[in-house]
């Protein structure tokens, strides 16, 4: 059995004295789709921000491809792609513009980018030009 690509160990987050996440243990395997479902305010976005290294947990550890996010914050970003729907860097950019912007920041090879984009668009049932 393959080792999970993303693992969360005893993640906790407290915000303004309120426990947002407590003792979260998850394993996300490669090649599978995973969905976080919960009501508004349940901690889904906070958890994704912890996984991506944008927010530090108050306790616990996240590993991506066997790398601890806390010890390798730049390296793990090579393996992540998270786009928040309500928090755009540049609200006037199209989805295509955002993707190209991120590709340039991370210096992703154009051919690699186009192949990955095509696969993602296919999974999401987008035609050539989404929104």
C-alpha positions as MATLAB code, in Angstrom:
seq = 'XXXXXXXXXXXXXXXXXXXXXXXXXXXXXXXXXXXXXXXXXXXXXXXXXXXXXXXXXXXXXXXXXXXXXXXXXXXXXXXXXXXXXXXXXXXXXXXXXXXXXXXXXXXXXXXXXXXXXXXXXXXXXXXXXXX';
ca = [
       0.000    0.000    0.000;
       1.314    3.465   -0.911;
       1.997    5.901    1.882;
      -0.555    8.738    1.894;
       0.581   11.897    0.132;
      -0.874   14.205    2.785;
      -1.101   13.354    6.467;
      -2.403   15.410    9.366;
      -1.439   14.411   12.886;
      -3.372   15.780   15.878;
      -3.995   19.187   14.274;
      -5.454   21.829   16.571;
      -6.254   25.480   15.982;
      -7.642   27.999   18.457;
      -8.837   31.414   17.319;
      -9.910   34.154   19.747;
     -10.179   31.571   22.529;
     -12.455   29.324   20.446;
     -11.289   25.869   19.389;
     -11.687   25.753   15.612;
      -9.987   22.391   15.027;
      -9.267   19.727   17.643;
      -7.311   16.485   17.298;
      -7.691   16.240   13.506;
      -6.036   13.129   12.061;
      -6.450   12.578    8.313;
      -4.691   10.779    5.487;
      -5.184   11.761    1.856;
      -4.051    9.122   -0.610;
      -2.722    9.715   -4.085;
      -5.095    9.080   -6.959;
      -8.246    9.596   -4.912;
     -10.582   12.552   -4.566;
     -11.266   13.851   -1.090;
     -13.981   16.268   -0.047;
     -14.260   18.391    3.082;
     -17.913   18.950    3.882;
     -19.330   20.994    6.714;
     -21.354   24.060    7.557;
     -19.989   27.567    7.334;
     -17.550   28.139   10.186;
     -16.765   24.448   10.679;
     -13.038   24.945    9.988;
     -12.717   23.656    6.412;
     -10.864   26.711    5.105;
      -8.696   26.872    8.222;
      -7.745   23.225    7.713;
      -6.843   23.827    4.049;
      -4.767   26.849    5.046;
      -2.927   24.712    7.603;
      -2.280   22.000    5.006;
      -0.909   24.608    2.592;
       1.256   26.234    5.245;
      -0.554   29.578    5.106;
      -1.622   29.175    8.734;
       0.331   27.452   11.507;
      -1.559   25.005   13.692;
      -1.456   25.526   17.452;
      -0.666   21.826   17.809;
       0.040   18.890   15.541;
       1.895   18.395   12.275;
       1.095   18.205    8.569;
       3.188   16.157    6.148;
       3.081   16.368    2.375;
       4.985   13.671    0.501;
       6.851   12.835    3.739;
       7.921   16.476    4.241;
       6.839   18.297    7.372;
       5.128   21.527    6.355;
       6.552   23.323    9.400;
      10.121   22.420    8.391;
       9.745   22.667    4.585;
       7.210   25.439    3.891;
       8.585   26.335    0.450;
       9.301   22.796   -0.771;
       5.781   21.499   -0.030;
       4.173   24.248   -2.102;
       5.490   22.474   -5.211;
       2.937   19.743   -4.535;
      -0.110   21.877   -3.764;
      -2.680   23.798   -5.711;
      -5.364   25.550   -3.705;
      -7.667   28.255   -5.022;
     -10.130   29.807   -2.594;
     -13.403   30.861   -4.146;
     -13.983   33.897   -1.963;
     -10.456   35.219   -1.571;
      -8.984   36.244   -4.887;
      -5.625   37.991   -5.147;
      -6.768   40.007   -8.116;
     -10.557   40.012   -8.509;
     -10.477   41.135  -12.145;
      -8.337   38.205  -13.343;
     -10.023   35.287  -15.061;
      -9.360   31.724  -13.911;
      -6.947   31.377  -16.837;
      -5.120   34.571  -15.786;
      -4.834   33.319  -12.192;
      -3.401   29.986  -13.306;
      -0.883   31.680  -15.582;
       0.076   34.068  -12.773;
       0.736   31.160  -10.386;
       2.632   29.255  -13.109;
       4.964   32.219  -13.489;
       5.491   32.645   -9.732;
       6.513   29.012   -9.317;
       8.395   28.928  -12.650;
       6.458   25.906  -13.883;
       7.438   24.674  -17.328;
       4.802   25.686  -19.930;
       4.376   22.142  -21.324;
       3.975   20.674  -17.820;
       1.481   23.403  -16.934;
      -0.600   22.879  -20.093;
      -0.761   19.107  -19.554;
      -1.837   19.512  -15.907;
      -4.367   22.198  -16.835;
      -5.890   19.945  -19.502;
      -6.220   17.084  -16.995;
      -7.844   19.343  -14.396;
     -10.239   20.868  -16.913;
     -11.215   17.359  -17.998;
     -11.886   16.253  -14.410;
     -13.979   19.382  -13.776;
     -15.805   18.995  -17.119;
     -14.671   22.424  -18.300;
     -14.570   23.122  -21.982;
     -11.531   24.929  -23.337;
     -12.379   28.211  -21.618;
     -13.973   27.992  -18.164;
     -15.775   31.071  -16.878;
];
